[in-house]
Amino acid sequence: MITNTELEHKGNLYPTGLISYEHDQDTVNFITKNGVRLQLTILRDNMMRFRYTTNGIFEHDFSYAVDQNHPHGFNHLEISEEDTHVVVKTEKFICKVAKDDLRVGMYEHNGKIILEDELGFHWEESFEFGGNFVKMSKSSKDQESFFGLGDKPTNFNLKGKRLSLWNTDQYAYGKDTNELYKAVPFYMGLQQNISYGIFFDNTFKTHFDFCSERRNVTSFWADGGEMNYYFIYGPQMTDVLTTYTDLTGKPELPPMWALGFHQCKWSYYPESKVKEITSKFRELNFPCDAIYLDIDYMEGFRCFTWNKEFFPDPKRMVRELEEDGFKTVAIIDPGIKIDLSYDVFKEALDKDYFCRRADGPYMRGKVWPGECYFPDFTNPDVREWWSGLYRELIGEIGVKGVWNDMNEPAVMEVPGKTFPLDVRHDYDGHACSHRKAHNIYGMQMARATYEGVKKFNFPKRPFIITRANYSGGQRYTSTWTGDNVATWEHLWLANVQIQRLCMSGMSFAGSDIGGFAEQPSGELYTRWIQLGIFHPFCRVHSSGDHGEQEPWFFGEDVLDISRKFVELRYQLLPYLYTAFYNYVQEGQPILKPLVYFDQEDVQTHYRSDEFIFGNQILVCPIQEPNVQGRRMYIPKGQWYNFWNDNLVNGGKEIWVDAPLDIVPIFIKAGAIIPKYPIQQYVDQVEIKQMTLDVYYKLGKENSEFYEDAHDGYEYRQNIYSLRTFKLTGKEDEVIIQQHKSGKFSASYETFKLNLHGLPFEIRRVFYENEEVPLETLQYNAEDKSMIIKKDFSELQLVG
């Protein structure tokens, strides 16, 4: 690996002397004496793109990461010239480009520094592969913090870290493992309450140094390709992240069943074992929505086949499972067994759809089926063919979701555990080697899978989960953190990794609850369930090599506590579904680390235990054994202890009790939380009445509640319901106002309001500005509850 210092002292590797610059609509082009060109594009008032070339010629502009329909356009652009700089001014910030070496500085309109180049752009020619190692270095302020980069299993704040992005199969990885399953070359910086983002859209192996080698320098570089990055200005982290997610795309709403509890193992087979597991869930009244089939459901691990001995009639089995409330999710890997009697292999061979080595032979590698060839998912014809292979699995047999694994791509028993770097790829008409295509291989497989499942599951929504991914892959798929281990350290890692993924635009994420490798204790399993129910994707998964990992395996106490928390997950599904709506519409992360919630509070910059679930629920998992409580940080505002309604003022660290059947949960004062009755699976019963938990606040607070049919696409034709609640609390009065948009109408007619923390006895009630007797609302003074019609506009409670 080329080090920072080596790159910086290898001859004349920097832009020298501006010859000219030219402004054309949204682009400014700079030409220097030694042939370096900079193309600066203004995409939005708070976002610029920087592309550099060293020979005066830009490559064809193509990106798998950028959503082709991303919003762009700006309100103000002004180009001017100073003695030493060219100045580009937008409505949000100022960019200055130095005439002598193209170094760039970003400034607020008041002159305050956002981010400045240190050495700026420099490069080294690669004689072995052609092209250049390209590098950018930036000056870093004291106490600057850094966040992002996807699933890195390390401290949440990346200050002082040096990391690489190269998708790698890392069985039983540990803390600080450098290269993992995903490449998300996006990070956010935060200094002096100014936040910005850098998205380095380069699919070669990339590297990031956050003040590790030099104390006040951060840098990013790649083993090939262009220096092509986007600068996004905040100043709030919310502005940066939503802009990045606009750029790289947002997913469609998942079906609500995908947000339920899922059970998985390597492997549940034969059919009798699958039925035994699902029947046990129903017998024990333990909610569960999906059961997973790992590689053993196939005939000799051949994708798109079934082992007829283990699963003699998969269509019947899948139908019977669905009748019992279970959706079936099946695994599909990229390796296709070399077998001329295998239709999938023969068809791909005939159409020349497999990856080839540089000199022509097919890429051959060992995976679960044995020797395999691998489809080139960067070829659009291959993706279309692959999507068509799901006709039987999805359209005829009725499997509802697909799980793509081993798609880093992983190859067994070879150095590097992946394809040789000389393997060739189509790259959507921009032919390249595996050096460039490696990090997007899994993303493009997931894309092809998404297109197939969507096609054959229509009019229902698809559900895809992938292990490997790249920026923008959130448009197609959910993800998980891969082959973790049943240890307390990995419980901590799961918490950090999911927060990091949410801060990297990939909110639909979870971990293997309980650990994939090795065997958890009952206590560890319980604490992991208590964390996992707050992750957007909630699945138990284990290798099966070290024992069972179903919730009843650990005894009655663990079963009862685990059930209690999974039932809480199901009660909170409407709240979580609303958070997904905000993610899909606005790019808001579903989990919000405390620094995202309040970047002004420096206490939050290095905290990663606590997080905000949605907008109004604070969670702090227990991550150590044999404890009855812990200290946790309460962020700004007022928060109600979920378990006893005690009100706590934020901005401080407190002790919280947490015996095994409790995890610290706090609700933001003023919040209105929608809740379902407990169900064994999504839509098991028709909801007769919705519950709203109302938490008093002296002041104002807004809450939202989104509903639709839980599946299908009618929501895109305005067949949805978005309720906005505004709570205004006074010393002896509470006013709740509701505004509703959308045409969807749920089957229930009433809300049950549970009032928490009310500081006065209700003596008078005004409903739609008219006083009504308390009895008409079926008010229960003992539990502070009342019944009200769902489409009310205003409710006023007076002491």
C-alpha positions in Angstrom: 0.0 0.0 0.0 1.3 3.5 -0.9 1.6 5.6 2.2 0.7 9.3 2.5 4.4 10.3 2.7 5.4 8.3 -0.3 2.7 9.8 -2.4 3.7 13.3 -1.4 7.4 13.0 -2.3 7.5 11.3 -5.7 8.4 14.2 -8.0 6.2 16.8 -9.6 2.8 15.2 -8.7 0.8 18.4 -8.2 -1.2 20.8 -10.4 1.0 23.7 -11.3 0.0 27.2 -12.5 -3.4 28.0 -13.7 -3.5 28.8 -17.5 -7.2 29.5 -17.7 -10.6 28.7 -16.4 -14.0 28.7 -18.1 -17.5 28.9 -16.6 -20.3 27.1 -18.4 -23.7 27.0 -16.6 -23.2 24.8 -13.6 -19.5 23.9 -14.3 -16.2 25.7 -14.0 -13.2 24.1 -15.8 -9.6 24.8 -14.7 -6.6 24.1 -16.9 -3.0 24.1 -15.5 0.5 24.3 -17.1 1.3 20.6 -16.5 -1.9 19.3 -18.0 -4.0 18.8 -14.8 -7.6 19.8 -15.2 -10.2 20.4 -12.5 -13.9 20.2 -13.3 -15.9 21.8 -10.6 -19.7 21.3 -10.8 -22.2 23.0 -8.7 -25.0 20.5 -8.1 -27.0 22.3 -5.3 -26.5 25.3 -3.1 -24.8 23.1 -0.5 -23.0 20.6 -2.8 -20.1 20.7 -5.3 -18.4 18.0 -7.3 -14.7 17.9 -8.0 -13.1 15.9 -10.8 -9.4 15.9 -11.6 -7.6 14.5 -14.6 -3.8 14.5 -15.0 -3.7 14.3 -18.8 -6.4 16.8 -19.8 -8.9 14.0 -20.7 -11.8 13.0 -18.5 -13.1 9.5 -18.5 -16.7 8.8 -19.5 -18.8 10.1 -16.6 -20.5 7.0 -15.1 -21.4 6.1 -11.5 -23.2 3.1 -10.0 -23.6 5.1 -6.8 -25.3 8.3 -8.0 -29.1 8.1 -8.4 -29.8 9.3 -11.9 -32.9 11.1 -10.6 -31.2 12.8 -7.8 -32.4 16.4 -7.1 -30.1 19.1 -8.4 -30.2 22.8 -9.2 -29.2 25.9 -7.3 -30.6 29.3 -6.4 -27.5 31.4 -6.7 -24.1 31.2 -8.4 -21.5 33.9 -8.7 -18.0 33.5 -10.2 -15.3 36.1 -9.5 -11.5 36.5 -9.6 -9.0 37.6 -7.0 -5.3 38.0 -7.4 -4.5 34.5 -6.1 -7.9 32.7 -6.3 -10.9 32.0 -8.4 -14.0 32.4 -6.2 -17.2 30.4 -6.6 -20.0 31.6 -4.4 -23.3 29.8 -3.9 -26.2 30.7 -1.7 -24.8 28.5 1.1 -21.0 28.8 1.0 -17.9 30.1 -0.8 -15.3 28.0 -2.7 -11.9 29.4 -3.4 -9.6 27.7 -5.9 -5.9 28.8 -5.8 -4.4 29.8 -9.1 -0.9 28.4 -8.4 -1.8 24.8 -7.5 -5.6 24.4 -7.6 -5.8 24.0 -3.8 -9.4 24.4 -2.7 -10.9 26.2 0.4 -14.5 26.1 1.6 -15.8 29.0 3.7 -19.0 30.2 5.2 -20.3 33.6 4.0 -19.0 35.1 7.2 -15.4 33.9 6.3 -15.3 31.0 8.7 -13.4 28.0 7.4 -15.4 24.9 6.7 -12.6 22.8 5.0 -9.3 23.5 3.3 -7.0 21.5 1.2 -3.6 20.7 2.8 -1.6 19.5 -0.2 -4.8 19.1 -2.2 -4.8 16.8 -5.2 -1.7 14.8 -6.1 -1.0 11.5 -7.8 1.5 8.8 -8.7 1.5 6.9 -12.0 0.9 3.1 -11.7 3.3 1.4 -14.1 2.0 -2.0 -13.1 -1.6 -1.4 -13.8 -1.7 1.9 -15.7 -3.6 5.0 -14.6 -2.7 6.7 -11.3 -2.9 6.4 -7.6 -5.0 9.5 -6.8 -4.9 11.3 -3.5 -6.5 14.3 -1.7 -5.3 15.7 1.6 -7.2 18.2 3.7 -6.3 20.2 6.7 -8.0 19.2 9.9 -8.9 21.5 12.8 -8.2 20.6 16.4 -11.0 18.6 18.0 -12.5 17.8 14.6 -14.5 14.6 14.6 -15.3 12.1 11.8 -18.2 9.8 11.2 -19.4 7.3 8.5 -17.7 4.8 6.2 -20.5 2.2 6.5 -20.0 -1.0 8.5 -16.5 -0.4 10.0 -16.2 -2.4 13.3 -14.4 0.3 15.2 -15.0 3.3 17.4 -17.9 5.4 16.2 -15.8 8.6 16.0 -13.1 7.8 13.4 -10.6 10.4 14.6 -7.2 8.8 14.6 -8.2 5.9 12.4 -6.7 4.7 9.1 -9.1 2.5 7.1 -9.4 0.9 3.7 -12.5 0.0 1.7 -12.3 -3.4 -0.1 -15.3 -5.7 0.3 -14.0 -8.8 2.1 -15.5 -12.0 3.5 -14.4 -11.8 7.1 -15.7 -14.8 9.1 -15.7 -14.1 12.8 -14.1 -10.6 12.3 -13.1 -8.6 15.4 -13.0 -5.1 16.6 -10.8 -2.9 14.3 -10.8 -5.4 11.4 -9.9 -3.0 8.6 -11.8 -4.4 5.5 -15.3 -5.8 5.9 -18.2 -6.5 3.6 -19.1 -3.1 2.3 -17.5 -0.1 0.7 -19.2 3.2 1.6 -16.7 6.0 0.8 -18.7 8.7 2.5 -17.9 10.5 5.8 -18.9 13.5 7.7 -16.6 15.9 9.4 -17.6 18.1 12.4 -15.6 21.0 13.7 -16.6 24.1 15.7 -20.3 23.1 15.2 -19.9 23.1 11.4 -20.6 19.8 9.6 -19.7 18.8 6.1 -19.5 15.6 4.1 -17.1 14.0 1.6 -18.3 11.4 -0.8 -15.3 9.9 -2.7 -17.1 8.1 -5.6 -14.2 5.8 -6.6 -14.8 2.0 -6.8 -11.2 1.0 -6.7 -9.7 0.1 -3.3 -9.9 3.3 -1.4 -8.1 4.5 1.8 -9.0 7.1 4.4 -6.7 8.6 7.0 -8.4 10.6 9.8 -5.4 12.4 11.4 -3.6 9.1 12.0 -0.3 9.7 10.2 -0.3 13.4 10.8 -2.2 15.1 13.6 -3.9 17.8 11.6 -4.3 16.2 8.2 -7.0 14.0 6.9 -6.7 12.3 3.5 -8.3 9.9 1.1 -6.9 8.1 -1.9 -7.5 5.3 -4.3 -5.5 2.6 -6.1 -6.8 3.8 -9.4 -9.5 5.7 -11.2 -10.3 9.4 -10.9 -10.0 11.8 -8.0 -13.8 12.3 -8.1 -15.4 13.6 -4.9 -18.4 15.5 -3.7 -18.3 18.2 -1.0 -21.5 18.7 0.9 -22.0 21.6 3.4 -24.3 21.4 6.4 -23.8 23.2 8.7 -26.0 20.6 10.4 -25.3 16.9 10.0 -28.9 16.5 9.1 -28.4 18.7 6.0 -25.3 16.8 5.0 -26.8 13.3 5.4 -30.1 14.1 3.7 -28.2 15.7 0.7 -25.9 12.6 0.4 -28.9 10.3 0.5 -30.6 12.4 -2.1 -27.5 12.0 -4.3 -27.1 8.3 -3.9 -30.7 7.4 -3.6 -33.4 6.2 -1.2 -35.2 2.9 -1.2 -38.9 2.3 -1.6 -40.9 1.4 1.4 -40.4 -2.2 2.5 -43.4 -4.4 3.2 -44.2 -4.1 6.9 -43.7 -7.9 7.4 -40.0 -7.2 6.6 -39.9 -5.1 9.8 -41.1 -8.0 12.0 -38.9 -10.5 13.8 -37.1 -13.0 11.6 -35.5 -16.3 12.4 -32.6 -17.8 10.5 -30.0 -20.5 10.8 -27.4 -22.3 8.7 -29.5 -24.4 8.1 -33.1 -25.3 8.7 -33.8 -28.5 6.8 -35.6 -30.7 5.9 -39.1 -29.4 5.6 -40.0 -31.2 8.9 -37.4 -29.1 10.7 -38.7 -25.9 9.2 -42.2 -26.7 10.3 -41.0 -27.8 13.8 -39.4 -24.3 14.3 -42.3 -22.3 12.9 -44.9 -24.4 14.9 -42.9 -23.8 18.1 -43.0 -20.0 17.6 -46.8 -20.2 17.3 -47.2 -22.6 20.2 -45.2 -20.3 22.5 -46.9 -17.2 21.2 -43.6 -15.7 20.2 -44.1 -13.2 17.3 -42.3 -14.0 14.1 -42.9 -13.0 10.5 -40.2 -14.7 8.4 -38.3 -18.0 8.3 -35.1 -18.3 6.3 -33.7 -21.1 4.1 -29.9 -21.2 3.9 -27.9 -23.1 1.2 -29.0 -26.6 2.2 -32.5 -26.1 0.7 -30.7 -26.4 -2.8 -29.8 -29.5 -4.7 -26.0 -29.6 -4.3 -25.9 -25.9 -3.5 -27.0 -25.1 -7.0 -28.8 -21.7 -7.1 -32.5 -21.8 -8.1 -32.9 -25.5 -7.4 -34.5 -27.4 -4.6 -33.4 -30.6 -2.8 -36.4 -32.8 -3.5 -35.5 -35.2 -0.7 -35.5 -32.4 1.9 -38.2 -30.3 0.3 -40.4 -32.5 -1.9 -43.1 -29.9 -2.6 -41.7 -26.4 -1.9 -44.7 -24.6 -3.3 -47.0 -26.4 -0.8 -44.6 -25.8 2.0 -44.3 -22.1 1.3 -48.0 -21.7 1.0 -48.6 -23.5 4.3 -46.0 -21.4 6.1 -47.7 -18.3 4.8 -51.1 -19.5 6.0 -49.4 -19.7 9.4 -48.1 -16.1 9.1 -44.6 -16.9 7.9 -43.0 -15.4 4.9 -40.2 -17.5 3.4 -36.8 -15.9 2.6 -34.3 -18.0 0.5 -30.6 -17.5 0.0 -29.0 -17.1 -3.4 -25.2 -16.8 -3.9 -23.3 -15.7 -7.0 -21.3 -18.9 -7.6 -22.8 -21.1 -10.3 -21.7 -24.7 -10.2 -19.8 -25.9 -13.3 -22.2 -28.6 -14.4 -23.4 -29.0 -18.1 -26.5 -30.8 -16.9 -27.5 -27.7 -14.7 -29.7 -25.4 -16.7 -28.6 -22.2 -15.1 -25.0 -22.9 -15.8 -25.6 -24.1 -19.3 -27.6 -21.0 -20.2 -25.1 -18.6 -18.8 -22.3 -20.5 -20.6 -24.1 -20.4 -23.9 -24.7 -16.6 -23.6 -21.2 -15.9 -22.4 -22.4 -14.3 -19.1 -19.6 -15.5 -16.8 -16.6 -13.4 -15.8 -13.4 -14.0 -17.7 -9.7 -13.7 -16.8 -7.6 -11.2 -18.7 -6.4 -13.8 -21.3 -9.8 -15.2 -21.9 -10.5 -18.2 -19.6 -13.5 -18.1 -17.4 -13.0 -17.0 -13.8 -13.1 -20.3 -11.8 -13.3 -20.5 -8.1 -14.4 -22.8 -5.3 -17.5 -21.9 -3.2 -20.2 -24.0 -1.5 -21.2 -26.0 -4.7 -17.5 -26.7 -5.5 -15.9 -25.3 -8.6 -18.0 -22.4 -9.9 -18.1 -19.7 -12.6 -19.5 -16.3 -11.7 -21.9 -14.1 -13.6 -20.7 -10.6 -14.5 -23.4 -8.5 -12.8 -21.9 -5.3 -14.2 -23.3 -6.4 -17.6 -26.9 -5.2 -18.0 -27.8 -8.2 -20.1 -26.6 -10.5 -17.3 -28.6 -8.6 -14.7 -31.7 -8.9 -16.9 -31.1 -12.6 -17.3 -30.5 -13.1 -13.6 -33.7 -11.2 -12.7 -35.6 -13.6 -14.9 -34.3 -16.6 -13.0 -36.5 -15.6 -10.1 -39.7 -16.5 -12.0 -40.1 -19.9 -10.4 -38.7 -19.1 -6.9 -40.8 -16.0 -6.5 -43.6 -16.0 -9.0 -44.5 -19.7 -8.9 -43.3 -21.1 -5.5 -44.2 -18.0 -3.6 -40.9 -17.2 -1.7 -41.3 -13.6 -0.5 -37.7 -12.4 0.0 -34.2 -13.2 -1.2 -31.0 -13.1 0.7 -27.8 -12.5 -1.3 -24.6 -13.8 0.4 -21.0 -14.5 -0.5 -21.1 -11.6 -3.0 -18.1 -9.5 -2.0 -17.4 -11.7 -4.1 -16.0 -14.4 -1.8 -13.9 -17.3 -3.1 -12.6 -20.1 -0.9 -9.0 -21.3 -0.6 -7.4 -18.5 -2.6 -5.2 -15.6 -1.5 -7.3 -12.6 -0.8 -10.5 -14.7 -0.7 -11.8 -13.1 -3.9 -11.4 -12.9 -7.7 -7.9 -12.3 -9.1 -7.5 -8.6 -10.0 -7.1 -9.4 -13.7 -10.7 -10.6 -14.1 -12.6 -8.6 -16.7 -16.0 -6.9 -16.3 -18.4 -5.1 -18.7 -19.1 -2.3 -16.2 -22.1 -1.2 -18.2 -20.1 -0.7 -21.3 -17.0 0.7 -19.7 -14.8 -2.4 -19.7 -12.5 -2.8 -16.7 -10.7 -5.1 -14.4 -11.8 -6.5 -11.1 -9.7 -3.8 -9.4 -12.4 -1.3 -10.4 -15.5 -3.6 -10.3 -14.8 -5.5 -7.0 -16.5 -3.1 -4.6 -19.6 -2.9 -6.7 -20.0 -6.6 -7.6 -22.3 -7.4 -4.6 -24.3 -4.2 -5.2 -25.0 -5.1 -8.8 -26.0 -8.6 -7.8 -28.4 -7.2 -5.3 -29.7 -4.8 -8.0 -30.4 -7.7 -10.4 -32.0 -9.7 -7.6 -34.2 -6.7 -6.6 -35.4 -6.3 -10.2 -36.3 -9.9 -10.4 -38.1 -10.2 -7.1 -39.9 -6.9 -7.8 -41.0 -8.2 -11.2 -42.3 -11.6 -10.0 -43.7 -10.5 -6.7 -45.7 -7.6 -8.1 -48.0 -6.0 -7.0 -46.4 -6.7 -3.6 -43.1 -4.9 -2.6 -39.8 -6.8 -2.8 -37.6 -7.6 0.1 -33.8 -8.1 -0.5 -31.0 -8.4 1.9 -27.3 -8.4 0.9 -24.0 -8.8 2.7 -21.8 -6.8 0.3 -22.7 -3.3 -0.9 -21.4 0.0 -2.2 -22.8 3.6 -1.8 -26.2 3.8 -3.5 -27.0 0.1 -2.9 -29.6 1.2 -0.4 -31.8 1.8 -3.4 -32.2 -1.9 -3.9 -31.6 -3.8 -0.7 -31.3 -4.0 3.1 -28.2 -5.4 4.7 -26.6 -6.9 7.8 -23.2 -6.8 9.4 -22.1 -10.3 8.4 -20.5 -13.2 10.3 -20.2 -11.8 13.8 -19.4 -13.7 17.0 -21.4 -14.5 20.1 -19.4 -12.3 22.4 -20.1 -9.1 24.4 -17.6 -7.2 22.3 -19.7 -8.1 19.2 -22.8 -6.9 21.0 -21.1 -3.5 21.4 -19.9 -3.7 17.7 -23.5 -4.4 16.5 -24.6 -1.2 18.2 -21.9 0.9 16.7 -22.0 -0.7 13.2 -25.8 -0.2 12.8 -25.5 3.5 13.9 -22.6 3.9 11.5 -24.6 2.4 8.6 -27.5 4.6 9.4 -25.1 7.6 9.3 -23.9 6.3 5.9 -27.3 6.3 4.1 -28.0 2.6 4.7 -30.6 2.6 7.4 -32.3 -0.8 6.6 -29.7 -2.7 8.5 -29.2 -5.2 11.4 -26.9 -7.7 12.9 -27.0 -11.5 13.4 -28.8 -11.4 16.8 -27.0 -13.6 19.3 -23.9 -13.9 17.1 -23.3 -16.1 14.0 -20.2 -17.9 15.2 -20.0 -19.6 18.6 -22.7 -19.9 21.2 -24.2 -17.0 23.3 -25.1 -17.4 27.0 -28.7 -16.8 27.8 -27.8 -13.4 29.3 -25.9 -12.4 26.1 -28.8 -13.6 23.9 -31.3 -11.6 26.0 -29.3 -8.4 25.9 -28.8 -8.8 22.1 -32.6 -9.2 21.6 -33.1 -6.0 23.7 -30.8 -4.2 21.2 -31.9 -5.9 18.1 -35.6 -5.0 18.4 -34.5 -1.4 17.9 -32.6 -2.1 14.7 -34.4 -1.5 11.5 -33.7 -5.1 10.4 -34.3 -7.6 13.2 -33.1 -11.2 12.6 -31.6 -14.0 14.7 -29.0 -15.9 12.7 -26.4 -18.5 13.7 -24.1 -21.0 12.0 -25.6 -23.9 13.9 -22.1 -25.3 14.5 -22.2 -24.5 18.2 -25.7 -25.2 19.3 -29.3 -24.0 18.9 -30.2 -20.3 18.9 -34.0 -20.2 19.0 -35.4 -18.1 21.9 -36.7 -21.2 23.8 -33.3 -22.9 23.8 -32.1 -20.8 26.8 -34.8 -21.7 29.2 -38.1 -20.1 30.5 -36.6 -16.9 31.9 -34.8 -16.0 28.7 -37.8 -17.0 26.6 -40.2 -14.8 28.6 -37.9 -11.8 28.5 -37.1 -12.2 24.9 -40.9 -12.5 24.1 -41.6 -9.4 26.1 -39.2 -7.3 24.0 -40.2 -8.8 20.6 -43.8 -8.0 21.6 -42.6 -4.5 22.2 -41.1 -4.4 18.7 -44.5 -5.4 17.3 -46.3 -2.8 19.3 -43.9 -0.2 18.0 -44.2 -1.2 14.3 -46.4 1.8 13.4 -43.8 4.0 14.9 -40.9 2.2 13.1 -42.9 2.3 9.8 -43.3 6.0 10.2 -39.5 6.3 10.7 -39.1 4.3 7.5 -41.4 6.7 5.7 -39.2 9.6 6.8 -36.1 7.7 5.6 -37.6 7.0 2.2 -39.0 10.5 1.8 -36.4 12.7 3.4 -33.3 10.6 3.9 -33.5 10.8 7.7 -31.6 8.0 9.3 -33.8 5.6 11.3 -31.3 5.4 14.1 -29.8 8.7 15.1 -26.6 8.7 17.1 -26.5 11.3 19.8 -24.0 13.5 17.8 -26.6 13.6 15.0 -29.3 14.5 17.4 -27.4 17.3 19.0 -24.0 18.2 17.4 -23.7 21.3 19.5 -23.2 19.2 22.6 -19.5 18.1 22.6 -20.4 15.3 25.1 -22.1 13.5 22.2 -19.1 13.5 19.8 -17.5 10.3 21.3 -20.6 8.6 22.6 -21.9 5.5 20.8 -23.8 3.5 23.4 -27.0 5.6 23.3 -29.0 6.3 20.2 -32.4 7.7 19.2 -34.7 5.2 17.6 -36.9 7.2 15.1 -37.2 10.7 16.4 -38.5 10.3 19.9 -37.3 7.1 21.6 -33.9 7.1 23.4 -32.3 3.6 23.9 -29.2 2.6 25.8 -28.4 -1.2 25.5 -26.7 -3.1 28.2 -23.4 -4.4 26.8 -21.7 -6.0 29.7 -22.4 -9.2 31.7 -23.6 -9.5 35.2 -24.9 -5.9 35.6 -28.0 -4.5 37.2 -27.7 -1.0 35.7 -25.4 1.4 34.1 -24.6 5.1 33.5 -25.9 6.6 30.4 -26.0 10.1 28.8 -29.4 11.8 28.5 -29.2 14.4 25.6 -30.9 17.8 25.6 -34.6 18.1 26.4 -36.8 16.2 28.8 -37.3 12.4 28.7 -39.7 10.0 30.4 -38.4 6.7 31.6 -40.4 4.2 29.6 -40.7 1.8 32.5 -41.9 4.2 35.3 -42.7 7.5 33.7 -40.1 9.4 35.8 -39.2 12.6 34.0 -35.4 13.3 33.5 -33.8 16.6 32.3 -31.2 16.1 29.6 -27.7 17.3 29.1 -26.2 15.0 31.8 -25.1 11.5 32.6 -27.3 9.5 35.0 -27.5 6.0 36.6 -30.3 3.8 35.3 -31.4 0.5 36.7 -31.3 -2.4 34.3 -31.9 -5.9 35.6 -32.0 -8.6 33.0 -35.7 -7.9 32.0 -35.1 -4.2 31.5 -33.2 -2.1 29.0 -33.0 1.6 29.4 -35.6 3.3 27.2 -36.7 6.9 27.4 -39.5 8.8 25.5 -39.1 12.4 24.5 -41.4 14.7 26.4 -44.3 15.8 24.2 -44.1 12.7 22.0 -47.2 10.9 20.7 -46.2 7.3 20.0 -48.6 5.1 17.9 -48.8 1.5 19.0 -50.4 -1.7 17.8 -51.9 -4.5 19.9 -49.5 -7.5 20.2 -49.7 -9.7 17.2 -47.9 -13.0 16.2 -47.2 -11.6 12.8 -48.0 -8.5 10.8 -51.7 -8.1 9.9 -52.6 -11.2 11.8 -55.7 -9.4 13.1 -57.7 -6.5 12.0 -56.8 -3.5 14.2 -60.0 -2.4 16.0 -58.4 0.5 17.8 -55.1 2.3 17.7 -53.2 3.3 20.8 -51.5 6.6 21.1 -49.2 7.0 24.1 -49.2 10.8 24.8 -46.3 12.2 26.9 -47.0 15.6 28.5 -44.6 18.5 27.9 -44.6 22.0 29.1 -44.1 23.5 25.6 -44.6 22.2 22.1 -43.7 19.0 20.3 -44.7 17.6 16.9 -45.2 13.9 16.2 -46.1 11.9 13.0 -47.9 8.7 12.3 -47.8 7.2 8.8 -50.1 4.4 7.5 -50.8 2.6 4.3 -51.8 -0.9 3.3 -48.5 -2.3 4.6 -47.5 -3.7 1.2 -48.1 -2.9 -2.5 -47.8 0.4 -4.3 -51.1 2.2 -3.8 -49.2 4.6 -1.4 -47.6 6.1 -4.5 -51.1 7.1 -5.7 -51.7 9.1 -2.5 -53.4 6.1 -0.9 -51.7 6.6 2.4 -52.4 8.5 5.6 -49.9 10.9 7.3 -51.1 12.3 10.6 -49.2 15.1 12.2 -49.9 15.7 15.9 -49.0 19.0 17.6 -49.0 18.9 21.4 -49.0 22.1 23.3 -48.6 21.8 27.1 -49.3 24.4 29.8 -49.3 24.1 33.5 -53.0 23.2 33.6 -53.8 22.5 30.0 -52.9 20.2 27.1 -53.9 20.8 23.5 -53.5 18.1 20.9 -54.1 19.1 17.3 -54.1 16.8 14.3 -53.6 17.3 10.6 -54.1 14.5 8.2 -53.1 14.1 4.6 -53.6 11.3 2.1 -56.5 9.2 1.1 -55.9 6.0 3.0 -58.4 5.1 5.8 -57.6 2.4 8.2 -60.2 0.0 9.4 -60.3 1.2 13.0 -62.4 4.2 14.0 -60.9 5.3 17.3 -57.7 6.1 19.2 -57.1 5.1 22.7 -55.1 7.9 24.3 -52.8 6.9 27.2 -51.7 10.1 29.0 -48.3 10.0 30.7 -46.9 12.6 33.1 -50.0 14.8 33.2 -49.4 17.3 36.1 -53.0 18.0 36.7 -56.4 16.3 37.1 -58.6 16.7 34.1 -61.7 18.6 35.0 -62.9 19.9 31.6 -62.5 18.6 28.0 -63.0 20.6 24.8 -63.5 18.4 21.7 -63.4 20.3 18.4 -63.7 23.5 20.4 -66.9 22.4 22.2 -67.0 21.3 25.8 -68.0 17.7 26.3 -68.5 15.6 29.4 -65.5 13.4 30.3 -67.8 10.4 30.2 -68.3 10.7 26.4 -64.6 10.0 26.0 -64.8 7.0 28.3 -62.2 8.7 30.5 -60.5 6.3 33.0 -59.0 8.5 35.8 -57.0 5.5 37.2 -54.9 4.8 34.1 -55.3 8.2 32.5 -56.8 6.9 29.3 -59.6 8.0 27.0 -61.2 7.1 23.6 -61.5 9.6 20.8 -62.4 9.4 17.1 -59.4 8.9 14.9 -60.0 11.9 12.6 -60.3 14.5 15.4 -58.9 18.0 14.7 -58.4 19.3 18.2 -58.6 18.0 21.8 -58.1 20.3 24.8 -57.7 18.9 28.3 -58.0 21.4 31.1 -57.2 21.0 34.8 
